Amino acid sequence: MTALTDLTLAEARDQLRAKQISAVELADAHIRAVERIRPLNAFITETLDLARERAKLADKRLAEGKAGALEGIPLAIKDLFCTEGVLTTAASHILKGFHPPYESTVTANLKRAGAVMLGKTNLDEFAMGSSNMTSHYGPVESPWRRQGDNRPLVPGGSSGGSAAAVAARACLAATGTDTGGSIRQPAAFCGIVGLKPTYGRCSRWGIVAFASSLDQAGPMTRSVKDAAIMLGAMAGHDPKDSTSAEEPVPDFAASLIGDIRGLRIGVPQEYRLEGTNPEVLALWDQGIEWAKEAGAEVVDVSLPHTKYALATYYIVAPAEASANLARYDGVRFGLRVPGKSLEEMYELTRAEGFGAEVKRRVLIGTYVLSAGYYDAYYLKAQKVRALIARDFDQAFQKVDLLLTPTAPTPSFAVGEKMDDPIAMYLNDVFTVPASLAGLPAISIPAGLARDGLPLGLQLIGRAFDESTVLRAAGVLETLAHFTEQPDLAGRLAETRA
Amino acid sequence: MSNLIAGRTGEWEIVIGLEVHAQVISEAKLFSGAATSFGAEPNSQVSPVDAGMPGMLPVINRRCVEQAVKTGLGINATVNTLSIFDRKNYFYPDLPQGYQISQYTRPIVSGGHLDIEVEGAAKRIGITRLHLEQDAGKSLHDQHPTLTYVDLNRSGIALMEIVSEPDLRSSEEAAAYLRKLRSILRYLETCDGNMEEGSLRCDANVSVRKPGEPFGTRCEIKNVNSVRFVALAIDYEARRQVELIEEGGQVQQETRLFDSGRGITRPMRSKEHAHDYRYFPDPDLLPLELDPAFIESVRQAMPELPDARRRRYVERFGLTPYDAEVLVAEKETAAYFEAVAKGRDAKQAANWVTGELFGALNKLDRAIAHSPVSAASLGELLDLIADDTISGKIAKDVFLAMLDSGESAKAIVEKKGLRQVTDSGAIEQAVDAVLAANQDKVAEYKSGKDKLFGFFVGQAMKATGGKANPALLNDILRKKLS
């Protein structure tokens, strides 16, 4: 029999409903797993007692035949989602001791569906980063290691704790948020599935904001089907978020028909960047072959403004962040460092409360919005953003999906690239364009590099067409048949029993 | 008359533009569901949105939008079918988000005007724009020797910022504009216009120039809380600028505060930091699109505004333009007047309201809404005049008694026996007695001294205790003397 922690979300759901397993035993198995992977530092806050209580309640509801879509499913929640009465930090010192009096819409939806929260996962501070090294609570270590190399690797970011927890089998699935790649890149690094839905698909209400026009919550899972099931529970119109879309939520899992014959899949030529890891390019070609094999029509497309995407992103996102983070001023909640004057209190609080990467982005954002620079930076970036969106519109007149690599490299070692922010930002080069255009995109694990590290492929779809994205991802998942698991031997914490 | 100020080097013209912040009448705040009533316990009307809590998002309140549209139509402006909310960034403890959500490049309303009249001269004042924005909270500096307290009840309440063109040329014009705008807002019921409670606040931009020259450098005088202070602040500021320039100085563009105790303006503290507000479109809010049908439905529901009402009073009621203006200025006064005038002689009603009633309210220092004599009671009094129960002269005494006792006109007339004598026999008797007692004067009258007629009337009136019907008395007297 498969260990309870090796089940997919879909399998666990079915076994719970068939009363083959109980929510309590499923929760207990995962609680032990959470305790065992503590050395990875994937969680900022564990809510294990809460999980046991929720699991009991889930068993009761299952027994009464009142089970929700995720009844009894143990999940990890990125610590960017506000959770009522549970410490919420955004991995920042400035939110020290912050216990929100409200629950984010997405986590409330999951709760209502019966999910069991195991804890709040680590992330880059305020979701700013691609390595999870900017967390105030310390870096997350990837469950993966290079063959014959004991150096700890990064899980990617910003949803690195979620990715590590899912890959290390400490939860069946986790929530992530994606602003420029923060679900997809860590999913690729950790060999799991990560879906960034269309902007507006999931409510942003109650998610600590990084860049409001880009932030989007999504599922991180071990299978495409799990992502489909979980997205269904997370998504939906929310009148409390003005940017939330009034779109019906289809049965995403039902779109996984295993057939992409006749689907047109575009390959954007501008993504063949010089300097991209040859193994990444090789896997991309392999993906193209799989698509053809499955009966899809593969065509070259052009997204001519791709080369401006990263620069555009690193103007728009910091600009919005500089305003979004102004509320962390020491006045009402979180950290306050006393000063002799109001201004000194502000300065000391924000100097101590924010880490280097957050400060860098607040400064960039403040700069690009300043009088005299606004037109040259922010306004220009908005125009380019519109052109990038238009590129996609035009491509999607010819094709149904786009296939690209998720990240230009596999995972790297903890501490690498920290002295070179630009090299770090390049991690997002393939994920940022879809974010700027607000399009749904998924990363699926598709193979291993020679050094044994997972690589991901990305599928990008039309707005609100997650169904087609998931359908094709399901087919590629089957063909890629990625079954490798990280070897955690020797790195796990001792636990009772 | 000339609005110019005489300086040592010649005459100077004042140029004024007003920025009015009008608190929107609405149950809930602009972007949250929290309540808006004045005077509640500090921090009792605050939602997590208003407190700038992490992850909280603004959602536009339809009611506030409707109020802004209504106001836009009331100031003869264009309501824009597309407007955008921007973030105005600055740090202050009573600004929880670290930015104010306002409208910068694309306001909801633009290009309006209103007409004012100063000393009989009409003038049209342009209105550049009206935009919606959130109010900040309140910093309380007087609660503790070293600490500042913050009350967020006001945080997030909807304001309309209404910006005039620099078309005003004197403090009188500025005051007239402000009064007119306030009157319109109150007619529309989009702002209660209460300047003491801060629901209407005014900033004045003042500069001076030699007539015909380009605009001078302006100073902004912030948050002046009465019409009178606005006028005083402008006059002081204009003089200050003239003296400064004439002494060889230069006006610095700055923000100044009006010190009502000393009647002066002074620079606001800590103005060494020039603010860069870094406006940009708020990504939490979509552009505000208005359906023309919605704007039209608001237009259909517009109440009659002061200008139209004044015209009606002049044209239909035959009131003088002056009386009409006085009656329409305040919505409550107009409503009172119309209640009195309904089914009665409108001119007489106007005379009573602007004469006796205003006089009494002035003495009592009461607003018309708290008048001791209701419109219905005053109407009843006028009815007693109309049906000859009492004379106009007696009515004034009855009115004074009504103010004192609160009793109805009828009750007072009955109790004091003031009912007019219309019995011609009784009046004849009185007249006969007067004529008999004044044979000499009768002779004089008959020999041509017409003026004595008044004397006889007075005597006869006195004899009846002032209650004789004046017309009847005149008739009888004339007959007897002819």
Interface residues (C-beta under 8 A of the other chain):
Chain A: F81 C82 T88 A90 L95 F98 P100 P101 Y102 S104 R204 W205 G206 I207 V208 A209 A211 S212 S213 P239 K240 D241 S242 T243 A319 E320 S322 A323 L325 A326 R327 D329 V331 R332 F333 L342 Y346 T366 L369 S370 A371 Y374 Y378
Chain B: P48 A51 G52 M53 P54 G55 M56 L57 P58 V59 I60 R87 N89 F91 P93 P96 Q97 G98 Y99 T148 V150 D276 R278 Y279 F280 D282 P283 D284 L285 L286
